[in-house]
């Protein structure tokens, strides 16, 4: 039994065992000139939450500068939709409602040398993360959607 396992491991091509490199993601917030102090602060908080959620995704890593990034994410909006009165006698025991973080992602793979015929093309998309009650849940959902989108556009 052990010998069959060893033979299977030793005959597996090295290319199948190697993991593809993690995609670098740079996250920032849009700071419109008309944004008030509270709105700009909220966008920064949403960008921070999204960075933390992306850091926990397999195949993605957060980078500090846009030059190192394959994907640039810009948080454009965050909103909170109230769910109304509480379900048990009108009392809210936990925050109800939906938290929504909207962001724009641009996939521009860094080219190391001349691009081949299988080189990925640039792509852009507007995504959103939705979570019940907390911004971190919305950021986690947004990071999951971003991860799936990147997987679809990865070579």
Secondary structure, DSSP 8 states (H G I E B T S, - for coil): -HHHHHHHHHHS-HHHHS----EEEEEEE---TT--HHHHHHHHHHHHHHHHHHHTSTTEEE-SSGGG-SEEEEEEEEEEE---SBTBTBB-SS--SEEEEEEEEEE-----SS--TT----EEEEEEEEEES-HHHHHHHHHHHHHHHHHHH--
